[in-house]
Amino acid sequence: MQIQFLNLYNGVMNVREERAALIADNIANADTPGFKARDVSFDSALASQLADPDAQAAPQYRAGATVALDGNDVALDGERIEAAQNAEQLSASAVFLRQSTADLITALRPNLSGN
C-alpha cells in the first residue's frame, strides 16, 4: 500500500530544503563580485520531484535583479524575506506531515476495547 500524501510531502520537503540551500548560498555570496543569485521554481521543482524522487531541479538565475557595479545581483533584504518565507513553509509542511502520520497511525491501531 502506497500512501500518496507521503510521496507528495517528501517532494515538498526536498524542494524546500533545496531552496533553503540556494538562498543561503545567495546570502553567503552577497559580497562576491560577479555572483548571480539563483533559485528554483517551486512548482516545476516539485513536479520534477514527484516524477523522479532522485531528480534535482536545475537552479536558474533570478531575472530582473538590479546588478551592482561589481556585477553582483544579490539583494540581501529580498533574500532574507525569501529565506523566512521558505522556512515558514518548510515548518508548516513538517507540522502537517507529522500530524498526518500521527493520525494515520492512530487510525491503523486496533481498537482493543471494541468501542
Secondary structure as UniProt FT lines:
FT   HELIX           4..28
FT   TURN            29..31
FT   TURN            33..34
FT   STRAND          38..39
FT   HELIX           42..51
FT   TURN            53..54
FT   STRAND          60..61
FT   TURN            63..64
FT   TURN            69..70
FT   HELIX           76..108
FT   TURN            112..113
//
